[in-house]
Each structure stands twice: as C-alpha cells, then as structure tokens.
Amino acid sequence: MSTLDNSPDENTYFIDAENAAEMARLTTQDRLTTKGMGGLFPAQSDLSGVRDVLDIACGPGGWVLDVAQAYPDKQVMGVDISRLMVEYAKAQAREKSLSNAHFQVMDALKPLGFPDNSFDMVNARFISGFLPRAIWPGFIKETMRITRSGGIICLTESEWNLTNSQASEKIMGLLARALQTAGLSFSPDGRHVGITPMLGRLLRDGGCTNVQSKAHMVDFSWGMEGHTSNYQNSMVFFKLIQPFLINAHVTTKEEVEQLYQQALMEMQSEDFTGIFFFLSAWGNKPS
C-alpha cells in the first residue's frame, strides 16, 4: 500500500522543472556533486548485491547514465516529474548505447509506480528543493516499500553554499526564508535549510538499519578547479529562483536583480572564496 496518498496536488519545486536552463544547470551540478563525492556512491557503500538501481528526481539523467556506463551489469532507472528532462535523458542513453539505463516521468510526491521490493538501491540527490517537510516521513516509507530486503537507500543533501560574497549570502538567506515559508525547510528560524542534520534521523525513523553518513565539499574559490563550473551554476540558479523569492514576499524584483548583478561581480573577484558542503546518508532495509 502506498504511503504518499496525502501528498500535495501541485508541483512544489521552486524552479520550473521544464526550463531548459535548469536542465543545463542540473547537468553541471551533477558533475560537481559526483566529483566532490569522489565517485558515484559513498565510499562505504557495499554494491555486491545491487542489481537494480533507482534514482529519484534524476533530472537530465547524469547520475543514471554514469552508473549504467560504469556498471553494465546493473539495470538503472531514473524518474523525474519533468518530461523535458526525461526525454533528454532517454536521448542521451540512446546516443551512448546504454541499454541498461531507463527513464520514466514520475512525480516523487505521489505513490511511486513500482511494485513492492523492486530495487536493490534507491538513490536521491537534492530533493529537499521540492519535498515538503511534512512529506519526508511518507517518502522514506515509500522508498522502503520499493526496496528489497537488505537493499540500500541513499540520500544526498546540502545546506547550499557558504561564501565571502555579501550579495551571494544575502540571496541564499532570502532563499532559506522562502523555503521555510513554503514548508520546504527543517530550520526553526529560516536561517538555513536544516535538511542535512535530519537525514540520519529520517532514515532511522523510517526503519533503516546500519545508517551511515559521509560529508563532502567542493572548494569553488577564485583560482580553484571548481570555480568556473560553480560560477556558471550560480549564475543560472540565482536567476531562476527570483520568481520564487518574489512570490514568497521575501524580496522585490528590483532588490533581487541588484543582488544578482552584485553577486556575479563578487564571484569574479580574485578575493572570492566559496565552499559547497553536502552530506550523504544511507541505510539498509532490514533483512
């Protein structure tokens, strides 16, 4: 039986999921994340019994495609609410001749369209941007439903970037407040997202055993390898979140545009420093 029957009817993602610029941004973010993790999976993950893998909210499919290519013996499924993302991912799988990479349009806020015990591993990266706080427990139970006995559930989330750019910090502060207002935050005061300290608890409360976690980071300061990619990612991200911030009444169109221009200028300064912190947590469905 599904555990997400009371999920919201509307799309809760704070960026338009059918936006081509967001698709390109997610492709860049995906590469940064995998590199920052040092690989496709947390180092401690035991993949010996993993045959069928699901990636929830797969976006343009970068992680699914990489796993399918690196592990041709595994069947890898990606689901996303965006038809644009899914069609792009399917095209990439055909171009790369990856017959073990599959994609479906699916809303992660709704009951997942898979039978019980379908996958040996369920992966989800950065889903807090659309998953309301109240839905998380049901979402974990739904992933447990479709995971086989002994299988792995792995979550990766971030508290966003930390920089010495005044404008960037102001924008991220506005976003944290807007997310709290929208119910997309665990923070009690709206100063941050609050998801990373919750990951282990959510997995344990959902019934997972052997829960572990590992922190990662990408240094995107001026002159560092990650600077150009993260600058490009931020340039698109800061623009795409503007409607969400304005509609949440935490800023005005004029203020956020001025902050946007200032942030881009500050990120191009030789004095700029920035760190992207994120955390992976995973556990097993009891045998």
FENJOTA-V385631 format. One record per residue. N is the residue number from 1. SS is DSSP state (a for helix, b for strand, c for the rest). PHI is phi in degrees with one decimal (NA if undefined). OMEGA is omega in radians with two decimals (999 if undefined). Layout:
# FENJOTA-V385631
n=<N/N>
ss=<SS/SS>
phi=<PHI/PHI>
omega=<OMEGA/OMEGA>
This chain:
# FENJOTA-V385631
n=<1/2/3/4/5/6/7/8/9/10/11/12/13/14/15/16/17/18/19/20/21/22/23/24/25/26/27/28/29/30/31/32/33/34/35/36/37/38/39/40/41/42/43/44/45/46/47/48/49/50/51/52/53/54/55/56/57/58/59/60/61/62/63/64/65/66/67/68/69/70/71/72/73/74/75/76/77/78/79/80/81/82/83/84/85/86/87/88/89/90/91/92/93/94/95/96/97/98/99/100/101/102/103/104/105/106/107/108/109/110/111/112/113/114/115/116/117/118/119/120/121/122/123/124/125/126/127/128/129/130/131/132/133/134/135/136/137/138/139/140/141/142/143/144/145/146/147/148/149/150/151/152/153/154/155/156/157/158/159/160/161/162/163/164/165/166/167/168/169/170/171/172/173/174/175/176/177/178/179/180/181/182/183/184/185/186/187/188/189/190/191/192/193/194/195/196/197/198/199/200/201/202/203/204/205/206/207/208/209/210/211/212/213/214/215/216/217/218/219/220/221/222/223/224/225/226/227/228/229/230/231/232/233/234/235/236/237/238/239/240/241/242/243/244/245/246/247/248/249/250/251/252/253/254/255/256/257/258/259/260/261/262/263/264/265/266/267/268/269/270/271/272/273/274/275/276/277/278/279/280/281/282/283/284/285/286/287>
ss=<c/c/c/c/c/c/c/c/c/c/c/c/c/c/c/c/c/c/c/a/a/a/a/a/a/a/a/a/a/a/a/a/a/a/a/a/a/c/c/c/c/c/c/c/c/c/c/c/c/c/c/b/b/b/b/b/c/c/c/c/c/a/a/a/a/a/a/a/a/a/c/c/c/c/b/b/b/b/b/b/c/c/a/a/a/a/a/a/a/a/a/a/a/a/a/c/c/c/c/c/b/b/b/b/b/c/c/c/c/c/c/c/c/c/c/c/c/c/b/b/b/b/b/b/b/c/c/c/c/c/c/c/a/a/a/a/a/a/a/a/a/a/a/a/a/a/b/b/b/b/b/b/b/b/b/b/b/b/b/b/b/b/b/c/c/a/a/a/a/a/a/a/a/a/a/a/a/a/a/a/a/c/c/c/c/c/c/c/c/c/c/c/c/c/c/a/a/a/a/a/a/a/a/a/a/c/c/c/b/b/b/b/b/b/b/b/b/b/b/c/c/c/c/c/c/c/a/a/a/a/a/a/a/a/a/a/a/a/a/a/c/a/a/a/a/a/a/c/c/c/c/c/a/a/a/a/a/a/a/a/a/a/a/a/a/a/a/c/c/c/c/c/c/b/b/b/b/b/b/b/b/b/b/b/c/c/c>
phi=<NA/-68.4/-112.2/-123.1/-69.3/-101.8/-73.4/-66.1/-80.3/-89.6/-72.8/-97.4/-67.2/-82.2/-124.9/-58.6/-69.8/-99.0/-84.4/-64.3/-65.8/-67.8/-61.4/-64.9/-63.5/-64.9/-62.6/-65.5/-60.2/-62.2/-64.8/-61.1/-65.7/-61.9/-65.9/-64.6/-78.9/78.3/155.7/-77.3/-129.4/-56.2/-57.4/-86.4/-68.9/-94.8/-100.2/-61.5/-102.2/-92.4/-117.3/-115.2/-122.8/-121.2/-113.6/-90.5/59.4/-74.6/60.9/-75.6/87.7/-57.4/-66.2/-59.7/-64.0/-66.4/-65.6/-61.1/-74.0/-75.5/-130.3/-63.4/-83.3/-107.2/-95.4/-120.3/-113.1/-119.6/-126.2/-155.1/-75.1/-88.1/-66.6/-59.2/-63.6/-66.8/-64.2/-63.0/-62.5/-61.8/-63.2/-65.1/-64.5/-65.6/-62.5/-90.6/55.9/-98.7/-71.3/-97.3/-108.6/-132.7/-141.5/-140.1/-78.2/-158.9/-92.8/-70.1/-84.6/-107.0/-54.9/-72.2/-81.7/-134.1/-66.2/-56.6/59.0/-92.1/-130.6/-90.3/-148.3/-119.6/-117.9/-149.8/-115.5/53.9/-95.0/-65.6/-69.1/-133.8/-96.5/-59.6/-52.0/-68.0/-89.7/-53.1/-58.9/-66.4/-63.0/-61.9/-63.9/-67.9/-66.6/-63.7/-59.3/-90.8/-93.8/-73.6/-55.2/84.4/-71.7/-110.1/-116.8/-125.3/-120.7/-129.6/-141.1/-135.7/-97.0/75.0/-86.5/-125.6/-137.0/-101.0/-87.5/-60.3/-69.6/-61.2/-65.4/-66.0/-62.2/-67.4/-65.5/-63.1/-64.4/-60.3/-66.0/-65.8/-63.9/-63.1/-60.3/-84.4/77.4/-107.0/-146.2/-101.6/-71.0/-75.2/-127.5/75.9/-86.5/-154.9/-81.8/78.7/-83.1/-61.5/-70.5/-90.5/-58.5/-61.9/-63.2/-60.8/-66.0/-66.1/-64.0/-80.1/106.8/-70.7/-114.4/53.0/-70.6/-131.8/-149.4/-148.7/-90.5/-134.9/-156.6/-124.6/-88.6/-116.4/-66.1/-55.1/88.0/-86.6/-59.0/-84.8/-64.9/-61.8/-63.9/-73.6/-61.8/-63.1/-63.5/-66.6/-58.8/-76.7/-60.7/-62.4/-76.9/-70.5/-84.6/-58.1/-58.7/-62.8/-65.5/-67.5/-67.5/-82.9/62.8/-100.2/-160.6/-117.0/-59.1/-67.9/-65.4/-69.2/-69.3/-64.4/-63.9/-59.8/-64.1/-66.2/-62.4/-61.7/-65.5/-68.1/-70.5/-92.9/-77.4/-67.6/-90.0/-69.5/-130.7/-157.7/-130.5/-107.0/-97.5/-151.2/-133.5/-106.3/-133.9/-149.1/-156.2/-112.4/-72.8/-55.0/-73.3>
omega=<-3.12/3.10/-3.08/-3.09/-3.11/-3.12/-3.12/-3.12/-3.05/3.04/-3.05/-3.13/-3.01/3.02/3.12/-3.06/-3.13/-3.09/-3.12/3.11/3.10/3.09/3.11/3.14/-3.14/3.07/3.10/3.14/-3.13/3.13/3.12/-3.10/-3.13/3.12/3.12/3.11/-3.08/3.14/-3.07/-3.10/2.98/-2.99/-3.05/-3.08/3.08/-3.07/-3.03/-3.12/-3.07/3.09/-3.09/-3.04/3.06/3.02/-3.09/-3.06/-2.99/-3.10/-3.14/2.93/-3.07/-3.12/3.13/-3.12/3.14/3.11/-3.14/3.14/-3.11/-3.08/-3.09/3.12/-3.10/3.02/-3.01/-3.13/3.03/3.08/3.12/-3.14/-3.06/3.06/3.11/-3.13/-3.07/3.13/3.09/-3.13/3.10/3.13/3.11/3.12/3.10/-3.12/-3.13/-3.13/3.13/-3.11/3.13/3.06/-3.06/-3.09/3.08/2.98/-3.10/3.12/-3.10/3.08/3.14/3.05/-3.11/-3.01/3.11/3.09/3.03/3.00/-3.08/-2.97/3.05/3.09/3.04/-3.09/3.06/3.13/2.97/3.13/-3.13/3.11/3.10/-3.05/-3.13/-3.13/-3.07/-3.07/-3.05/-3.13/3.11/3.11/3.12/3.12/3.12/3.08/3.08/-3.13/-3.05/3.12/3.12/3.11/-3.12/-3.10/-3.01/2.94/-3.05/3.14/3.06/-3.11/-3.09/2.96/-3.13/-3.02/3.03/-3.03/3.00/3.08/-3.11/-3.10/3.11/3.13/3.12/3.12/-3.12/3.06/3.08/3.13/3.13/3.11/-3.13/3.12/3.10/3.12/-3.11/-3.13/-3.10/-3.06/3.02/-3.11/3.13/-3.06/3.09/3.13/3.11/-3.11/3.07/-3.08/-3.02/3.11/-3.11/-2.96/-3.14/3.14/-3.14/3.12/-3.14/3.13/3.12/3.08/-3.14/3.05/3.12/-3.10/3.13/3.10/3.12/3.13/3.13/3.05/3.04/3.08/-3.14/3.06/3.10/3.11/3.12/-3.06/-3.07/-3.02/-3.06/-3.12/-3.10/3.05/3.12/3.11/-3.13/-3.12/3.12/-3.08/-3.12/3.10/-3.06/-3.11/-3.07/3.10/3.12/-3.13/-3.14/-3.14/3.10/3.08/3.06/-3.14/3.07/3.13/-3.11/-3.11/-3.04/3.08/3.10/3.09/3.12/-3.13/3.13/-3.14/3.13/3.13/-3.12/3.13/3.10/3.11/3.12/3.12/-3.03/3.02/-3.14/3.12/3.04/3.12/3.00/-3.00/2.99/3.05/-3.10/3.11/-3.08/2.94/-3.09/3.14/999>
